[in-house]
Amino acid sequence: MVLTDELEQYKIPVVIEGSKHFFSTNKAKDWEFETYFESTHKEINKFKNITKIKSDYNLDLNWITRLEEVPLEIKEYARALIKKEKPQKAALKASLAKHANKKQKLAGPTVVINGNTNGGTINNSSISNSEVRFMSGNPNIWLDWINYMQCHTNTFHPFSPEANNIIRSGYGISPKPHLDRDIYNKHMKNRIIEGNQMPQTFHTYIDKYIGSDDLLLAKKVIKSLSLFLLTEEDNHPNTHDMEFLELLLQQIQKSFSSHIAYDSSEDAFNQLFVWPYLDVIGKTITLHNCKSDFVQGQPYLKSMSRQLKIFNLSIDDKNQYKSDGVTGTLAMLKCIADDYAFASIEQFTKVKVFFLHAADSGLHFWSVCYRKEDVFDLWRESSLLIKPKFEDKEDFVPNLIQFCWEVKRKLEEAVENLAVLREEHNSTKRKYRYSSERPILLSETINPIILKLTKEEDSLGMSKLGPIYSPPHH
């Protein structure tokens, strides 16, 4: 039903408490269910009570139809809203996240920039509300993806990466279910892959270990490496790397010797093949006094809770968000952009946040970084097939050590890039300390869509969204 311009501005003249108050403070043109859902019932967990809120919405609209002072056209409009199909939970959750993202953008400056933004400035007095856009004279693959996602937005599941401006790719990752294969193939051809091969000094001890006939002989190989390291000087360039190899082999020995059935539960798998190796990697990253370490289990993700509170999508501190995967990394990237807001876009695109995904008997090491126009690059950096039996050591041990070395080096690169970002932020902030102008801030430019997803509420059908691991593809 179409309202006149005058009726679009109509508000219920009766002031009443509860959810009905929404119709007294919002214009008729804003009475859609999504706005009602966002504005009312703030005292309860909305996504666990969608059915109740839908019922209250219809009851409140029905109440409007019985008010004598309400125009007939508004009553008919209310009846039409009752009959209108309401969005499902997934669509509603995604829509609210995008709405919060849009409001965050509108709070920032309005400027269209051609070319490199590094060093550009804007005057605080000439800011209006719109979107920051970066226009490049040379179209690239990310612009192709932007156009594709805009044209196909209605075909994506609300929780899919593509619906949230994320392009997922990697060698062994299929473009299915949503990505265009031609653009995907072009995307893969444009990738510059820089692998990190383990040091050749590892090879001798790895070969000795996998050449052992039993666990006792394998243990002696590790002891010989430990004795070698006792005779090495601490400042020798290879010592730190060889100590890393020693820790990995010791953990491999424990995994092979364990009587725990690795496939009995998720915790058992993590205890044998995930947590110990992440602990080794974390403790051996010492760049810039970063104090790296690893916490087992699912710790409270402060970055997610922080962003949800900013977007007004958090209920209370009791509902602490424990997240991993894409959603958590986007929140981390946003926090980095907020904390180092004076750094440049150019340097921020080098910053990656990582997560490890265990699927079946495989480990998949993913990175997420910002690319262009609020598009984020989800890339599988490396993968490992778990082979828990000692007789499979010839294949598994070299692959595991290479995988751990790759993860370690990628994390060290991330620390380096974060250090540069922090220094750039501090330097630029000092430069503008007494200036009436300021640079375009990362906090205003970087605005990922932050979805609050939980396993209990949102896991149904998620497996169909991928990733689809398909070796015949790239």
C-alpha positions as a printed NumPy array, in Angstrom:
array([[  0.   ,   0.   ,   0.   ],
       [  1.342,   3.444,  -0.981],
       [  0.884,   6.342,   1.442],
       [  0.731,  10.005,   0.512],
       [  3.697,  12.178,   1.459],
       [  1.664,  13.616,   4.302],
       [  0.606,  10.239,   5.706],
       [  4.184,   8.927,   5.486],
       [  5.003,  11.443,   8.249],
       [  2.122,  10.306,  10.478],
       [  2.761,   9.24 ,  14.084],
       [  0.272,   7.696,  16.495],
       [ -0.948,  10.531,  18.771],
       [ -1.554,   8.184,  21.696],
       [  1.508,   7.898,  23.945],
       [  1.699,   4.495,  25.612],
       [  4.478,   2.477,  27.239],
       [  5.984,  -0.72 ,  25.88 ],
       [  6.502,  -1.685,  22.265],
       [  3.45 ,   0.35 ,  21.138],
       [  5.46 ,   3.491,  21.934],
       [  7.446,   2.741,  18.748],
       [  4.507,   3.916,  16.603],
       [  4.302,   7.219,  18.487],
       [  7.969,   8.063,  17.905],
       [  8.472,   6.744,  14.363],
       [  6.867,   7.959,  11.148],
       [  4.498,   5.608,   9.335],
       [  6.989,   5.129,   6.505],
       [  9.382,   3.587,   9.067],
       [  6.949,   1.05 ,  10.532],
       [  8.507,  -1.935,   8.753],
       [  9.193,  -4.974,  10.936],
       [ 13.002,  -4.618,  10.727],
       [ 12.891,  -1.134,  12.25 ],
       [ 10.429,  -2.297,  14.924],
       [ 12.672,  -5.292,  15.717],
       [ 15.739,  -3.077,  16.06 ],
       [ 14.022,  -0.413,  18.187],
       [ 11.93 ,  -2.452,  20.644],
       [ 12.282,  -5.37 ,  23.101],
       [ 15.751,  -4.287,  24.174],
       [ 15.4  ,  -6.142,  27.47 ],
       [ 15.427,  -9.63 ,  25.898],
       [ 17.588, -11.672,  23.548],
       [ 15.838, -10.712,  20.327],
       [ 17.061, -13.512,  18.093],
       [ 15.933, -16.137,  20.588],
       [ 12.5  , -14.48 ,  20.766],
       [ 11.795, -13.608,  17.128],
       [  8.447, -15.417,  17.207],
       [  7.324, -13.37 ,  20.222],
       [  8.467, -10.091,  18.629],
       [  6.647, -10.907,  15.39 ],
       [  3.525, -11.658,  17.408],
       [  3.838,  -8.4  ,  19.389],
       [  4.353,  -6.471,  16.139],
       [  1.127,  -7.84 ,  14.671],
       [ -0.759,  -7.231,  17.942],
       [  0.492,  -3.652,  18.108],
       [ -0.541,  -3.021,  14.502],
       [ -3.93 ,  -4.565,  15.216],
       [ -4.25 ,  -2.168,  18.168],
       [ -3.677,   0.738,  15.753],
       [ -6.546,  -0.444,  13.533],
       [ -8.924,  -0.1  ,  16.503],
       [ -7.993,   3.462,  17.475],
       [-10.795,   5.889,  16.587],
       [ -8.509,   8.885,  16.024],
       [ -6.34 ,   7.096,  13.435],
       [ -7.094,   7.879,   9.739],
       [ -8.634,   5.053,   7.685],
       [ -5.658,   5.036,   5.319],
       [ -3.269,   4.417,   8.221],
       [ -5.491,   1.585,   9.484],
       [ -5.4  ,  -0.032,   6.04 ],
       [ -1.631,   0.461,   5.969],
       [ -1.36 ,  -1.287,   9.365],
       [ -3.429,  -4.228,   8.093],
       [ -1.173,  -4.49 ,   5.038],
       [  1.904,  -4.608,   7.302],
       [  0.316,  -7.428,   9.323],
       [ -0.198,  -9.468,   6.162],
       [  3.273,  -8.706,   4.803],
       [  5.721, -11.61 ,   5.084],
       [  8.292, -11.058,   7.803],
       [ 12.014, -11.742,   7.213],
       [ 13.543, -14.98 ,   8.503],
       [ 16.134, -14.892,  11.271],
       [ 19.193, -15.191,   8.998],
       [ 18.038, -12.374,   6.694],
       [ 17.083, -10.238,   9.682],
       [ 20.411, -10.733,  11.449],
       [ 22.39 ,  -9.914,   8.295],
       [ 20.225,  -6.876,   7.548],
       [ 20.723,  -5.423,  11.024],
       [ 24.492,  -5.931,  10.779],
       [ 24.571,  -4.147,   7.426],
       [ 22.389,  -1.372,   8.809],
       [ 24.818,  -0.877,  11.695],
       [ 27.685,  -0.889,   9.207],
       [ 25.935,   1.778,   7.122],
       [ 25.337,   3.989,  10.154],
       [ 29.011,   3.705,  11.042],
       [ 29.945,   4.9  ,   7.552],
       [ 27.513,   7.816,   7.685],
       [ 29.163,   8.988,  10.881],
       [ 32.444,   9.453,   9.008],
       [ 33.582,  12.041,   6.457],
       [ 32.338,  12.373,   2.924],
       [ 35.021,  12.571,   0.322],
       [ 35.725,  10.939,  -3.043],
       [ 39.414,  10.325,  -3.521],
       [ 41.107,   9.551,  -6.799],
       [ 44.275,   7.48 ,  -6.585],
       [ 46.407,   6.981,  -3.494],
       [ 44.943,   8.261,  -0.223],
       [ 48.252,   8.293,   1.602],
       [ 49.021,  11.804,   2.69 ],
       [ 45.648,  13.247,   1.665],
       [ 43.91 ,  15.602,   4.072],
       [ 40.419,  16.971,   4.568],
       [ 39.167,  20.016,   6.421],
       [ 36.878,  19.26 ,   9.341],
       [ 34.509,  22.054,   8.331],
       [ 33.785,  20.581,   4.888],
       [ 32.438,  17.155,   5.883],
       [ 28.954,  15.978,   4.936],
       [ 27.354,  12.585,   5.497],
       [ 28.104,  10.072,   2.777],
       [ 30.432,   7.239,   1.972],
       [ 34.188,   7.295,   1.592],
       [ 35.061,   5.883,  -1.822],
       [ 38.419,   5.187,  -3.414],
       [ 38.376,   5.477,  -7.172],
       [ 41.275,   3.958,  -9.073],
       [ 42.075,   4.81 , -12.654],
       [ 43.117,   1.217, -13.342],
       [ 40.321,  -1.307, -12.803],
       [ 41.447,  -4.509, -11.123],
       [ 40.047,  -7.82 ,  -9.992],
       [ 38.582,  -6.349,  -6.798],
       [ 36.407,  -3.975,  -8.819],
       [ 35.215,  -6.991, -10.823],
       [ 34.227,  -8.673,  -7.582],
       [ 32.483,  -5.536,  -6.304],
       [ 30.378,  -5.32 ,  -9.473],
       [ 29.597,  -9.041,  -9.32 ],
       [ 28.461,  -8.919,  -5.682],
       [ 26.307,  -5.865,  -6.29 ],
       [ 24.57 ,  -7.531,  -9.271],
       [ 23.962, -10.854,  -7.475],
       [ 23.296,  -9.685,  -3.918],
       [ 19.798, -11.205,  -3.834],
       [ 21.104, -14.692,  -4.679],
       [ 23.483, -14.98 ,  -1.704],
       [ 22.585, -16.547,   1.624],
       [ 22.643, -13.729,   4.239],
       [ 25.47 , -15.405,   6.158],
       [ 27.582, -16.31 ,   3.108],
       [ 30.964, -14.58 ,   2.667],
       [ 29.814, -12.971,  -0.596],
       [ 26.754, -11.381,   1.043],
       [ 29.127,  -9.721,   3.502],
       [ 31.704,  -8.396,   1.012],
       [ 34.184, -11.249,   1.476],
       [ 35.874, -13.124,  -1.376],
       [ 36.991, -16.604,  -0.303],
       [ 39.69 , -18.281,  -2.384],
       [ 42.854, -20.357,  -2.35 ],
       [ 44.492, -23.29 ,  -4.094],
       [ 42.245, -26.273,  -3.57 ],
       [ 39.217, -24.033,  -2.909],
       [ 36.325, -24.221,  -5.36 ],
       [ 34.436, -21.059,  -6.413],
       [ 31.215, -22.919,  -5.587],
       [ 28.561, -22.272,  -4.444],
       [ 28.306, -18.581,  -5.396],
       [ 31.397, -17.188,  -7.126],
       [ 31.648, -16.633, -10.866],
       [ 34.198, -19.097, -12.261],
       [ 35.625, -16.747, -14.92 ],
       [ 36.316, -13.981, -12.412],
       [ 37.611, -16.574,  -9.942],
       [ 40.094, -17.978, -12.481],
       [ 41.29 , -14.448, -13.246],
       [ 41.529, -13.793,  -9.52 ],
       [ 43.704, -16.872,  -8.99 ],
       [ 46.015, -16.049, -11.908],
       [ 46.641, -12.61 , -10.407],
       [ 47.724, -13.979,  -7.061],
       [ 51.396, -13.706,  -6.187],
       [ 52.141, -16.557,  -3.802],
       [ 55.217, -16.312,  -1.624],
       [ 55.752, -19.58 ,   0.197],
       [ 58.017, -20.036,   3.192],
       [ 60.055, -23.191,   2.864],
       [ 61.446, -24.671,   6.053],
       [ 65.238, -24.276,   6.553],
       [ 67.35 , -26.985,   4.913],
       [ 69.006, -27.541,   8.299],
       [ 65.745, -29.26 ,   9.336],
       [ 66.038, -31.959,   6.699],
       [ 68.71 , -34.106,   8.344],
       [ 66.825, -34.57 ,  11.62 ],
       [ 63.466, -34.996,   9.904],
       [ 64.94 , -37.723,   7.707],
       [ 66.437, -39.453,  10.734],
       [ 63.127, -39.281,  12.593],
       [ 60.987, -40.703,   9.781],
       [ 63.661, -43.319,   9.131],
       [ 63.211, -44.718,  12.658],
       [ 61.577, -48.14 ,  12.825],
       [ 59.779, -47.508,  16.114],
       [ 58.941, -44.787,  18.629],
       [ 61.93 , -45.618,  20.857],
       [ 64.41 , -45.027,  18.024],
       [ 62.51 , -41.897,  17.004],
       [ 62.854, -40.584,  20.564],
       [ 66.639, -41.066,  20.351],
       [ 66.737, -38.833,  17.27 ],
       [ 65.09 , -36.036,  19.258],
       [ 67.603, -36.551,  22.082],
       [ 70.481, -36.232,  19.623],
       [ 69.024, -32.914,  18.416],
       [ 68.693, -31.725,  22.021],
       [ 72.345, -32.626,  22.709],
       [ 73.405, -30.774,  19.565],
       [ 71.559, -27.648,  20.728],
       [ 73.274, -27.823,  24.127],
       [ 76.637, -27.433,  22.381],
       [ 75.463, -24.604,  20.095],
       [ 75.907, -20.96 ,  21.028],
       [ 72.643, -19.171,  21.779],
       [ 73.413, -16.389,  19.318],
       [ 74.077, -18.746,  16.407],
       [ 71.72 , -17.856,  13.517],
       [ 70.371, -21.417,  13.259],
       [ 69.872, -22.059,  16.971],
       [ 66.448, -20.447,  17.298],
       [ 65.103, -22.299,  14.259],
       [ 66.521, -25.638,  15.397],
       [ 64.956, -25.171,  18.84 ],
       [ 61.63 , -24.704,  17.043],
       [ 62.2  , -28.019,  15.222],
       [ 63.085, -29.708,  18.521],
       [ 59.81 , -28.557,  20.121],
       [ 57.8  , -29.745,  17.123],
       [ 59.425, -33.187,  17.078],
       [ 58.841, -33.564,  20.808],
       [ 55.177, -32.816,  20.322],
       [ 54.947, -35.149,  17.311],
       [ 56.398, -37.892,  19.516],
       [ 53.694, -37.226,  22.148],
       [ 50.946, -37.295,  19.514],
       [ 52.129, -40.613,  18.087],
       [ 52.542, -42.078,  21.588],
       [ 49.15 , -40.971,  22.893],
       [ 46.383, -43.476,  23.609],
       [ 43.684, -40.817,  23.123],
       [ 41.317, -41.566,  20.244],
       [ 41.815, -38.398,  18.212],
       [ 38.478, -38.85 ,  16.389],
       [ 36.403, -39.356,  19.558],
       [ 35.627, -35.661,  19.98 ],
       [ 36.581, -32.191,  18.835],
       [ 38.496, -31.594,  22.069],
       [ 40.466, -34.827,  21.615],
       [ 41.454, -33.81 ,  18.079],
       [ 42.471, -30.333,  19.261],
       [ 44.408, -31.737,  22.212],
       [ 46.539, -33.926,  19.938],
       [ 46.911, -32.01 ,  16.68 ],
       [ 45.998, -28.348,  17.127],
       [ 46.599, -26.794,  20.545],
       [ 50.118, -28.173,  21.238],
       [ 51.484, -26.979,  17.89 ],
       [ 49.881, -23.557,  18.205],
       [ 51.417, -23.33 ,  21.659],
       [ 54.87 , -24.081,  20.216],
       [ 54.391, -21.538,  17.427],
       [ 53.075, -18.867,  19.772],
       [ 55.917, -19.159,  22.26 ],
       [ 58.612, -18.931,  19.559],
       [ 57.447, -15.62 ,  18.039],
       [ 59.49 , -12.946,  19.804],
       [ 59.621, -10.041,  17.325],
       [ 59.112,  -6.518,  18.72 ],
       [ 58.658,  -7.955,  22.204],
       [ 55.146,  -8.965,  21.161],
       [ 54.787, -11.432,  24.064],
       [ 53.065, -13.956,  21.867],
       [ 51.395, -16.978,  23.438],
       [ 48.472, -19.331,  22.962],
       [ 45.308, -19.821,  25.034],
       [ 43.556, -23.194,  24.722],
       [ 39.804, -23.501,  24.299],
       [ 37.531, -20.612,  23.358],
       [ 38.603, -17.472,  25.224],
       [ 36.427, -14.383,  25.417],
       [ 36.889, -12.472,  22.164],
       [ 37.155,  -8.857,  23.325],
       [ 37.338,  -7.422,  19.794],
       [ 33.961,  -8.935,  18.826],
       [ 32.202,  -7.749,  21.98 ],
       [ 33.75 ,  -4.307,  21.537],
       [ 32.443,  -3.964,  17.977],
       [ 29.   ,  -5.341,  18.836],
       [ 28.67 ,  -2.725,  21.572],
       [ 29.674,   0.026,  19.139],
       [ 27.017,  -1.176,  16.686],
       [ 24.464,  -1.61 ,  19.511],
       [ 24.167,  -5.335,  18.695],
       [ 25.362,  -6.603,  22.068],
       [ 22.914,  -7.564,  24.81 ],
       [ 25.025,  -7.359,  27.971],
       [ 28.367,  -8.431,  29.427],
       [ 26.891, -11.793,  30.494],
       [ 26.624, -12.752,  26.824],
       [ 30.359, -12.81 ,  26.196],
       [ 31.157, -13.6  ,  22.609],
       [ 33.481, -16.544,  22.025],
       [ 34.25 , -16.627,  18.335],
       [ 36.749, -17.83 ,  15.831],
       [ 36.739, -17.869,  12.059],
       [ 35.84 , -15.102,   9.641],
       [ 33.488, -13.184,  11.925],
       [ 36.098, -12.883,  14.657],
       [ 38.888, -11.828,  12.286],
       [ 36.755,  -9.038,  10.805],
       [ 36.125,  -7.692,  14.299],
       [ 39.877,  -7.832,  14.972],
       [ 40.663,  -5.942,  11.762],
       [ 38.12 ,  -3.283,  12.668],
       [ 39.677,  -2.886,  16.125],
       [ 43.127,  -2.534,  14.543],
       [ 41.761,   0.157,  12.213],
       [ 40.197,   1.976,  15.175],
       [ 43.309,   1.741,  17.355],
       [ 45.73 ,   2.851,  14.606],
       [ 43.366,   5.212,  12.825],
       [ 46.05 ,   7.647,  11.633],
       [ 47.888,   5.013,   9.576],
       [ 47.426,   4.793,   5.803],
       [ 45.169,   2.528,   3.782],
       [ 48.227,   1.358,   1.857],
       [ 49.873,  -0.008,   5.006],
       [ 46.597,  -1.376,   6.396],
       [ 46.099,  -3.589,   3.325],
       [ 49.296,  -5.411,   4.355],
       [ 47.846,  -6.336,   7.751],
       [ 46.446,  -9.848,   7.981],
       [ 44.518, -11.595,  10.726],
       [ 44.539, -15.393,  10.77 ],
       [ 42.462, -18.302,  11.975],
       [ 42.874, -22.076,  11.879],
       [ 39.918, -24.166,  10.733],
       [ 39.734, -27.886,  11.48 ],
       [ 37.518, -29.823,   9.06 ],
       [ 37.304, -33.614,   9.12 ],
       [ 40.953, -34.729,   9.324],
       [ 42.404, -31.54 ,   7.887],
       [ 43.722, -28.214,   9.176],
       [ 43.223, -25.1  ,   7.085],
       [ 45.155, -21.91 ,   7.803],
       [ 43.223, -18.843,   6.601],
       [ 44.024, -15.146,   6.453],
       [ 41.705, -12.157,   6.171],
       [ 42.761,  -8.705,   5.013],
       [ 41.225,  -5.537,   3.591],
       [ 41.461,  -4.923,  -0.136],
       [ 39.19 ,  -2.277,  -1.646],
       [ 35.809,  -0.592,  -1.175],
       [ 35.056,  -2.579,   1.996],
       [ 35.868,  -5.864,   0.24 ],
       [ 37.84 ,  -8.348,   2.315],
       [ 40.14 , -11.085,   1.049],
       [ 39.677, -14.491,   2.704],
       [ 42.609, -16.607,   1.52 ],
       [ 43.659, -20.134,   2.458],
       [ 47.369, -19.779,   3.127],
       [ 48.121, -23.442,   3.787],
       [ 46.549, -26.778,   4.693],
       [ 47.529, -30.059,   6.333],
       [ 46.038, -33.537,   6.221],
       [ 46.305, -35.18 ,   9.657],
       [ 47.682, -38.742,   9.614],
       [ 47.757, -39.878,  13.256],
       [ 49.496, -43.238,  12.845],
       [ 53.26 , -43.667,  13.3  ],
       [ 53.495, -45.707,  10.086],
       [ 52.356, -42.614,   8.137],
       [ 55.248, -40.542,   9.486],
       [ 57.13 , -40.405,   6.163],
       [ 54.421, -38.229,   4.638],
       [ 52.934, -36.61 ,   7.702],
       [ 55.976, -35.402,   9.664],
       [ 57.594, -33.298,   6.873],
       [ 54.184, -31.886,   5.931],
       [ 53.35 , -31.032,   9.534],
       [ 56.678, -29.282,  10.134],
       [ 56.357, -27.348,   6.866],
       [ 52.808, -26.338,   7.821],
       [ 53.918, -25.117,  11.261],
       [ 56.854, -23.248,   9.748],
       [ 54.497, -21.536,   7.27 ],
       [ 52.126, -20.507,  10.077],
       [ 55.029, -19.201,  12.177],
       [ 56.481, -17.141,   9.327],
       [ 53.088, -15.687,   8.364],
       [ 52.464, -14.659,  11.964],
       [ 55.906, -13.063,  12.15 ],
       [ 55.155, -11.116,   8.974],
       [ 51.909,  -9.984,  10.568],
       [ 53.761,  -8.751,  13.659],
       [ 56.176,  -6.807,  11.443],
       [ 53.33 ,  -5.197,   9.491],
       [ 51.479,  -4.293,  12.671],
       [ 54.62 ,  -2.681,  14.055],
       [ 54.969,  -0.55 ,  10.906],
       [ 51.258,   0.342,  11.082],
       [ 51.615,   1.427,  14.712],
       [ 54.68 ,   3.548,  13.97 ],
       [ 52.939,   5.185,  10.994],
       [ 49.903,   5.901,  13.173],
       [ 52.021,   7.503,  15.908],
       [ 54.063,   9.55 ,  13.446],
       [ 51.035,  10.883,  11.556],
       [ 49.136,  11.617,  14.763],
       [ 52.047,  13.728,  16.028],
       [ 52.13 ,  15.578,  12.713],
       [ 48.505,  16.681,  13.045],
       [ 48.59 ,  17.358,  16.782],
       [ 48.08 ,  21.123,  16.394],
       [ 46.623,  21.21 ,  12.893],
       [ 43.074,  22.249,  11.948],
       [ 43.208,  19.556,   9.279],
       [ 43.471,  15.823,   9.724],
       [ 44.089,  12.82 ,   7.463],
       [ 41.319,  10.443,   6.474],
       [ 41.147,   8.035,   9.391],
       [ 41.162,   4.257,   9.054],
       [ 38.402,   4.098,  11.663],
       [ 36.142,   5.995,   9.249],
       [ 37.118,   4.   ,   6.188],
       [ 37.314,   0.386,   7.399],
       [ 33.802,  -0.832,   8.194],
       [ 33.322,  -4.583,   7.821],
       [ 29.899,  -6.09 ,   8.373],
       [ 29.974,  -7.545,  11.89 ],
       [ 27.606, -10.5  ,  12.187],
       [ 26.859, -11.921,  15.614],
       [ 26.523, -15.628,  14.825],
       [ 26.283, -18.485,  17.311],
       [ 26.545, -22.221,  16.786],
       [ 23.298, -22.86 ,  18.646],
       [ 21.2  , -20.381,  16.665],
       [ 22.808, -20.041,  13.25 ],
       [ 24.573, -23.288,  12.295],
       [ 21.633, -24.794,  10.376],
       [ 22.506, -24.931,   6.669],
       [ 25.888, -23.209,   7.129],
       [ 27.816, -26.239,   5.814],
       [ 26.265, -25.673,   2.385],
       [ 27.934, -22.25 ,   2.19 ],
       [ 31.407, -23.768,   1.889],
       [ 34.296, -23.69 ,   1.706],
       [ 34.249, -26.539,  -0.794],
       [ 37.669, -28.199,  -0.859],
       [ 38.165, -29.342,  -4.431],
       [ 41.737, -30.229,  -5.531],
       [ 40.898, -30.323,  -9.277],
       [ 40.142, -26.61 ,  -9.042],
       [ 42.731, -23.961,  -8.235]])
